[in-house]
Amino acid sequence: MATVHPRRSGAQVLIDQLRIHGTDTIFGVPGESYLAALDALYAQRNSIRYVICRQEGGAAYMAEAYGKLTGKPGICFVTRGPGATNASVGVHTGFQDSTPMILLVGQVAREQMEREAFQEIDYRRMYGQMAKWVTQIEDARRIPEIVSQAFHRAVNGRPGPVVIALPEDMLTDEVEVADAGPYKVSRGAPAPQDMATFRELLAAAKRPLVVLGGGGWNAEACADIKAFVEANHLPVTTAFRNQDLLDNRHANFVGDLGLGVNPPLGKRIKESDLIVAIGPRLGEATTGGYTMFDLPVPSQMMVHVHAGAEELGRVYQATLPINSGMAQFAAAAKAMKPVDASAWKAEVSIARTDYLKNIEPPAQPGSANLAEIVAWLNKRLPDDVIVTNGAGNYAGYVHRFFQYRGFRTQLAPTNGSMGYGVPSAVAAKIAAPGRTVVSFSGDGCFLMNGQEFATAVQHGANVVFIVVDNGTYGTIRMHQEREYPTRVHGTELRNPDFAAYARAFGGHGETVEKTADFEAAFERALAADRPAIVHVKTDVEAITSRITLTKLREQALAKQKH
């Protein structure tokens, strides 16, 4: 006897599939192109929360951050055309950060396609390079199949974003169709011979170094890798903005590879004879612009573990490429018989000492020393705090002077995307309401998505947003002074009163102009029981944590003379 399925609209089928696949939160900006889906969400409002955002870029960032934090695909709904183009920044972040997410985009009616109808875009062409898969559902009967495929593609192999276009008339079609089952995560595992070869390489090494990074991690994988590096007395560093894969307070942690790498660590990498890269793509930011390792064959022996087979050998030809999920490799590494570490054991403490020296806050120009502020927060914040940031030179202070405690205590865009700090923090507080969430943004960074402060207020996401204000696009100013010293143009900013901005939205606002005033201001912000902004005014002279603006300019001018 044939199974009889209830007759539902395409929109109802869609929302039912999202629920079946475990969706509990959706981020979005409403649009007429998916009104039917919004109506279907109304019927599921007790099981799926719809977070109303202010701009599609912020909504997509929130979905990406949710995917990072939970390991489940972050879900974002946006409307066609302008909504989709705004959302592309979050998709690009998910792409380069290897984050599972699904972007659902309203589309014009099927009969109007290929006419350049109002707000029409071909999403396969638009998103083709920055998503794992882009598709369009033409037949509502195929919704369960395609949504299931989207979830499986987003989480398996190298995680990443999937985009689904939804013609508005397809969403109102009524169909009889069976539901799919919940998606399943499938990961490859290292072959026994891979682990045997890996052990041989490690046993023969004199100066090995572990690099952790990439997507697809979970708490258990981090714990297993911790056990592995302890058993083998290995020094551990992390790829750019992946510092939360090992507690930075651990004796084996020796720093992170990113922009402004600690010079002794950079030297140590180049002198290493075995790089064990577990998870990272080994992209530009992590490798110092592809200068740390020779191309295409590194001078060091290299073991490269990655969940996506297409990534292995794409840039660097590793001695031993291993196609494996992070949890699977970590479990195998933990179970592996330890090697004799006497050749390098003593070097770990030396490298650790170099790291500890690097996080001592130096004197800085101006009344508000951001290095000292971050160092104080490092002591003050709880172990499970989630610290978020966007992109800019201010973030270098956070990455250098804050010690991330463990898995998913850091949310930061490896694609260097400004505007990420605010929406990612909102998503983090919504996903983990019991945890303290602190967001860092530069002045320029904040103003790209600062309107999502309204989302925080509306949804009770009580984040402390720290806005570092030096009156300039700091990173670009740094490069400008390096390449065209004294010719400052296009980088100055005239900023609002950010504390007043917070109060205007119904939040709490503080202004800090001296280091000594930060502690009390932060404590008031944390106790305010509502979203808060702490506006920290810094001197543009403190352009980075390692060099002043004046010194940078002097070096550039001297270089021009030669």
C-alpha positions in Angstrom: 0.0 0.0 0.0 1.4 3.4 -1.0 2.3 5.9 1.7 0.1 8.9 1.7 1.9 12.2 2.5 0.1 15.3 3.6 -0.4 18.1 1.0 1.9 21.0 1.8 3.1 24.2 0.2 6.7 24.3 -0.9 7.4 26.7 1.9 6.0 24.3 4.5 8.0 21.4 3.1 11.1 23.6 3.2 10.7 24.6 6.9 9.8 21.1 7.8 13.1 19.9 6.3 15.1 22.5 8.2 13.4 21.4 11.4 14.1 17.7 10.6 17.8 18.5 10.1 18.0 20.1 13.5 17.7 23.8 12.7 16.7 25.7 15.8 17.8 29.2 14.8 17.6 31.2 11.5 19.1 34.6 10.9 17.7 36.8 8.2 16.3 40.0 6.8 12.7 39.6 5.6 11.8 40.0 1.9 8.8 39.7 -0.2 10.5 37.0 -2.3 10.2 34.5 0.5 7.0 35.6 2.3 5.6 32.1 2.1 8.6 30.7 3.9 8.2 33.4 6.6 4.6 32.3 7.0 5.6 28.7 7.3 8.2 29.8 10.0 5.3 31.4 11.9 3.7 27.9 12.3 7.1 26.6 13.6 7.9 29.7 15.7 8.0 27.6 19.0 10.7 25.3 17.6 12.7 27.5 15.2 13.8 31.0 16.3 14.0 33.6 13.6 16.5 36.3 14.5 15.5 39.6 12.8 18.7 41.3 11.5 19.2 44.8 10.1 21.4 44.0 7.1 21.9 40.9 5.1 25.7 41.0 5.6 25.1 41.0 9.3 22.7 38.1 9.0 25.1 36.0 6.9 27.9 36.8 9.4 25.7 35.6 12.2 24.9 32.3 10.4 28.6 31.8 9.7 29.5 32.4 13.4 26.7 30.1 14.5 28.2 27.4 12.2 31.6 27.9 13.6 30.3 27.8 17.2 28.0 24.7 16.9 29.5 22.7 14.0 25.9 22.6 12.5 25.2 24.6 9.4 24.2 28.1 10.2 21.0 29.1 8.4 20.4 32.4 6.8 17.4 33.7 4.8 17.7 36.7 2.5 15.7 38.2 -0.3 16.7 38.3 -3.9 19.1 40.8 -5.6 20.3 43.4 -3.2 19.7 41.1 -0.2 21.7 38.4 -1.9 24.6 40.7 -2.8 24.7 42.0 0.7 24.9 38.5 2.1 27.8 37.5 -0.1 30.3 38.8 2.5 29.2 36.1 5.0 29.3 33.4 2.3 32.9 34.4 1.4 33.8 34.2 5.1 32.3 30.8 5.4 34.2 29.7 2.2 37.7 30.8 3.4 37.0 29.8 7.0 35.7 26.3 6.1 32.4 26.9 8.0 29.2 25.0 7.4 26.3 27.3 6.5 23.3 27.4 4.2 22.1 30.6 2.6 18.5 30.5 1.4 17.8 33.2 -1.2 14.4 34.3 -2.4 14.2 34.3 -6.2 11.9 35.7 -8.9 9.0 33.5 -10.1 10.1 30.8 -12.6 8.1 32.3 -15.4 10.0 35.6 -15.1 13.5 34.2 -15.2 16.0 35.3 -17.8 14.2 38.6 -18.4 16.1 40.6 -15.8 13.0 40.8 -13.7 13.0 43.0 -10.7 16.0 42.2 -8.6 16.8 39.0 -10.6 20.3 37.5 -10.4 21.6 34.1 -11.5 22.9 32.8 -8.2 24.8 29.9 -9.7 27.0 32.4 -11.5 27.1 34.9 -8.7 28.1 32.6 -5.9 29.9 29.9 -8.0 33.4 30.5 -6.7 32.6 31.1 -3.0 30.3 28.3 -2.2 30.6 24.5 -2.2 27.4 24.2 -4.1 24.9 26.6 -5.5 21.5 25.4 -6.7 18.0 26.5 -7.4 14.8 24.5 -6.6 12.6 24.5 -9.6 10.2 21.7 -8.4 8.8 21.8 -4.8 8.7 18.0 -4.8 12.5 18.0 -4.8 12.8 20.2 -1.7 13.5 17.3 0.7 16.2 15.8 -1.6 17.9 19.1 -2.3 17.9 20.4 1.3 19.2 17.1 2.5 22.0 17.3 0.0 22.7 20.9 1.1 23.2 19.8 4.7 25.4 16.9 3.8 27.6 19.0 1.5 27.9 21.8 4.1 29.3 19.6 6.8 31.2 16.8 5.0 34.7 16.9 3.6 36.0 20.4 4.0 33.0 22.2 5.6 31.7 25.2 3.8 28.7 27.3 2.6 25.9 26.1 0.3 23.5 28.5 -1.4 19.9 27.6 -2.4 17.7 29.9 -4.6 14.0 29.7 -4.0 11.7 30.9 -6.7 8.8 32.6 -5.0 6.1 30.7 -6.9 7.7 27.4 -6.2 7.3 28.2 -2.5 3.5 28.5 -2.9 3.1 25.3 -5.0 1.3 22.5 -3.1 2.8 19.1 -3.3 2.6 15.6 -1.7 6.2 14.5 -0.9 8.0 12.4 1.7 10.3 14.1 4.2 14.0 13.3 4.3 15.7 12.0 7.4 18.2 14.0 9.4 21.6 14.6 7.8 24.6 12.4 8.8 28.2 13.5 9.2 30.6 11.3 7.3 34.4 11.8 7.8 37.3 10.0 6.3 39.9 8.4 8.6 43.7 7.9 8.2 44.8 4.5 7.0 46.9 2.4 9.3 49.8 2.8 6.9 49.4 6.6 7.0 49.8 6.6 10.8 52.8 4.2 10.6 54.5 6.5 8.1 53.6 9.5 10.2 55.2 7.9 13.3 58.4 7.1 11.3 58.7 10.7 10.2 58.1 12.0 13.7 60.6 9.6 15.2 63.3 10.7 12.7 62.7 14.4 13.3 64.9 16.7 15.3 62.9 20.0 15.3 59.2 19.1 14.7 56.4 21.6 15.0 52.6 21.1 15.0 50.3 23.6 13.3 46.5 23.3 14.1 43.8 25.0 12.1 40.9 24.7 9.7 37.3 23.6 10.1 35.6 20.4 11.2 37.0 20.4 14.8 35.0 19.5 17.9 35.8 19.5 21.6 36.7 15.8 21.6 39.2 16.2 18.7 40.9 19.1 20.6 41.2 17.0 23.7 42.7 14.1 21.7 45.2 16.3 20.0 46.1 17.8 23.4 46.8 14.3 24.7 48.9 13.5 21.5 51.1 16.6 21.8 51.6 16.0 25.5 52.6 12.4 25.0 55.1 13.3 22.4 56.2 16.6 24.0 55.5 18.6 20.8 55.5 22.4 20.4 52.1 23.5 19.0 51.2 26.6 17.1 47.9 27.5 15.4 47.0 28.9 12.0 45.7 32.4 11.6 42.7 33.0 13.9 42.5 29.4 15.0 44.0 30.0 18.4 41.2 28.3 20.3 42.2 24.7 19.2 44.6 24.4 22.2 44.4 26.3 25.5 47.0 29.1 25.0 48.0 28.7 28.6 49.2 25.1 27.9 52.9 24.5 28.3 53.1 23.1 24.7 51.5 26.1 23.1 54.1 28.4 21.5 52.1 31.0 19.6 50.0 31.5 16.5 50.9 32.0 12.8 49.2 35.0 11.5 49.7 38.6 10.6 52.6 40.0 12.7 53.9 36.6 13.8 56.3 36.6 16.8 59.8 36.8 15.1 61.3 33.9 17.2 58.4 31.7 16.2 58.8 32.7 12.5 62.5 31.7 12.7 61.6 28.4 14.5 59.2 27.5 11.7 61.8 28.0 9.0 64.4 26.0 10.9 62.0 23.1 11.6 62.6 19.8 9.9 59.0 18.5 10.2 55.8 20.4 10.0 52.7 18.6 11.1 49.8 20.6 9.8 46.6 19.3 11.1 43.6 20.9 9.5 44.7 24.2 8.1 44.8 25.1 4.4 48.2 26.8 4.9 46.9 29.9 3.2 48.6 33.3 2.7 48.0 34.8 6.2 49.2 31.6 8.0 52.4 31.2 5.9 53.5 34.9 5.8 52.5 35.4 2.2 53.7 31.9 1.2 57.2 32.6 2.4 57.5 30.3 5.3 57.7 27.2 3.2 59.3 26.7 -0.3 56.8 26.3 -3.2 55.7 23.8 -4.3 57.9 21.4 -2.3 58.8 22.7 1.2 62.3 22.3 2.4 61.0 20.8 5.6 59.3 17.4 5.7 55.6 18.0 5.9 52.6 16.0 7.1 49.4 17.7 5.9 46.1 16.4 7.3 42.9 17.8 5.7 39.3 16.8 5.4 39.1 17.9 1.8 41.1 15.7 -0.6 41.2 18.6 -3.1 43.2 20.7 -0.7 46.0 18.2 -0.4 48.8 19.1 -2.8 46.9 22.2 -4.0 49.6 24.7 -2.8 52.2 22.6 -1.0 53.3 19.1 -1.9 53.5 17.4 1.5 55.8 14.5 2.3 52.7 12.7 3.7 49.2 14.0 2.7 46.4 12.4 4.8 42.8 12.8 3.9 41.0 12.7 7.2 38.5 14.3 9.4 39.9 16.1 12.4 38.3 13.9 15.1 39.4 10.8 13.2 43.0 11.8 12.9 43.1 13.2 16.4 41.8 9.9 17.8 44.4 7.9 15.8 47.2 10.3 16.9 46.2 9.9 20.5 46.2 6.1 20.2 49.7 6.1 18.5 52.6 4.9 20.5 54.6 7.9 21.5 58.1 8.4 20.0 61.3 9.3 21.7 61.1 13.1 22.1 64.5 13.6 23.7 65.8 15.4 20.5 63.4 18.3 20.8 61.8 18.1 24.3 64.0 20.9 25.7 63.2 23.2 22.8 59.5 23.3 23.8 60.1 25.3 27.0 62.4 27.7 25.1 59.7 28.3 22.5 57.2 28.7 25.3 59.4 31.3 27.0 59.5 33.2 23.7 55.8 33.1 23.5 55.3 34.4 27.1 57.7 37.3 26.4 55.7 38.2 23.4 52.5 38.6 25.3 53.9 41.0 27.9 52.2 44.3 27.1 54.7 47.0 25.9 54.5 50.7 26.5 52.3 52.4 23.8 51.8 56.0 22.7 48.7 57.7 24.0 46.7 57.6 27.2 44.8 54.3 26.5 47.2 51.4 26.1 45.2 48.7 24.2 47.9 46.1 25.0 47.4 46.6 28.7 43.6 46.6 28.4 43.7 43.2 26.6 46.1 41.8 29.1 43.8 42.9 31.9 40.8 41.2 30.2 43.0 38.1 29.8 43.1 37.9 33.6 39.5 39.0 34.2 37.4 37.0 31.8 36.1 33.5 32.5 37.6 30.4 30.9 34.5 29.9 28.7 34.3 33.4 27.4 33.7 33.9 23.7 35.9 36.6 22.2 35.0 37.9 18.7 36.6 40.4 16.4 36.5 41.6 12.8 39.5 42.7 10.8 41.9 45.6 11.4 45.2 46.3 13.3 43.3 46.5 16.6 42.7 42.7 16.2 46.4 42.1 16.3 46.4 43.3 19.9 43.7 40.8 20.8 45.4 37.9 19.1 48.7 38.7 20.7 47.8 39.5 24.3 44.7 37.4 24.9 45.0 33.7 25.7 42.1 31.7 24.2 41.2 29.0 26.7 39.7 26.2 24.6 37.5 25.1 21.7 35.2 27.8 20.4 36.3 30.7 22.6 37.5 32.6 19.5 35.3 33.8 16.6 37.3 35.7 14.0 37.3 35.7 10.2 40.3 34.1 8.6 39.4 35.9 5.4 40.1 39.2 7.0 36.6 40.5 6.7 35.8 43.8 8.4 32.4 44.1 10.1 32.5 40.6 11.6 33.0 41.4 15.2 29.5 42.7 16.0 27.2 40.2 14.3 29.3 37.2 15.3 29.1 38.2 18.9 25.3 38.6 18.7 25.1 35.1 17.2 27.4 33.7 19.9 25.3 35.1 22.7 22.1 33.8 21.1 23.6 30.4 20.7 25.3 30.3 24.1 23.3 32.7 26.4 25.0 31.4 29.5 28.5 32.4 28.4 30.2 35.8 28.5 30.7 37.2 25.1 33.1 40.1 24.4 33.3 41.7 20.9 36.2 43.8 19.6 35.8 46.1 16.7 37.8 49.0 15.3 36.0 52.2 14.6 35.8 51.5 10.9 35.0 47.8 11.5 32.2 48.6 13.9 30.5 51.1 11.5 30.2 48.4 8.8 27.7 46.3 10.9 27.2 48.4 14.0 23.5 48.5 13.3 23.3 44.9 14.4 23.6 46.4 17.9 19.8 46.9 17.5 19.5 43.1 16.9 21.4 42.5 20.1 19.0 44.8 22.0 15.9 43.3 20.4 16.9 39.7 21.1 18.4 40.2 24.5 22.0 39.4 23.4 23.9 41.1 26.2 27.3 41.4 24.7 30.0 43.8 25.7 31.2 45.5 22.5 34.6 47.1 22.7 35.1 49.7 20.0 38.7 50.7 19.5 38.7 54.2 18.0 41.9 55.7 16.5 40.1 57.8 13.9 41.5 55.9 10.9 41.3 52.8 8.8 44.3 51.5 10.7 45.5 48.6 8.6 45.2 50.5 5.3 46.9 53.5 6.9 49.8 51.3 8.0 50.2 50.0 4.4 49.8 53.5 3.1 52.6 54.8 5.3 54.8 51.9 4.3 54.3 52.4 0.6 53.5 56.1 0.3 54.8 57.8 3.4 53.3 61.1 4.4 50.7 60.9 1.6 47.7 60.2 3.8 44.5 60.1 1.7 41.3 58.2 2.0 42.0 56.6 5.3 40.8 59.3 7.9 37.6 58.8 9.8 35.3 61.2 11.6 33.5 59.1 14.2 30.4 59.4 16.3 30.1 59.1 20.0 29.9 55.4 20.2 28.7 55.4 23.9 25.8 57.7 22.9 25.1 55.4 20.0 24.7 52.5 22.4 22.3 54.5 24.6 20.3 55.6 21.5 19.5 51.9 20.8 18.6 51.2 24.4 21.9 49.8 25.5 24.6 50.9 27.9 27.5 53.2 26.8 30.9 53.9 28.3 33.8 56.1 27.1 37.4 55.3 28.0 40.3 57.7 27.2 42.8 56.4 29.8 44.0 52.8 30.5 43.2 53.2 34.2 39.6 54.0 33.5 38.9 50.8 31.5 38.5 48.4 34.4 35.6 50.2 36.0 33.9 51.0 32.7 34.1 47.4 31.6 32.7 46.1 35.0 29.7 48.6 34.6 29.1 47.4 31.1 29.2 43.7 32.1 26.8 44.4 35.0 24.4 46.5 32.9 22.1 43.6 32.0 21.8 44.8 28.4 24.1 45.1 25.4 26.8 47.6 26.0 29.5 49.5 24.1 32.8 50.5 25.7 34.3 53.2 23.4 38.1 53.2 23.8 39.9 56.1 22.3 43.4 55.2 21.2 46.3 57.1 19.6 46.8 56.5 15.9 50.6 56.5 16.8 50.0 53.0 18.2 49.3 51.8 14.7 50.4 48.2 15.7 51.5 46.5 18.8 55.1 46.3 17.4 55.8 49.7 15.7 54.6 53.3 16.0 53.2 55.2 13.1 56.2 57.6 13.2 58.7 54.8 13.2 57.0 53.1 10.3 57.0 56.3 8.3 60.7 57.0 9.1 61.6 53.5 7.9 59.6 54.0 4.7 61.3 57.3 4.0 64.7 55.9 4.6 64.0 53.1 2.2 63.0 55.5 -0.5 66.3 57.4 -0.2 68.1 54.1 -0.9 
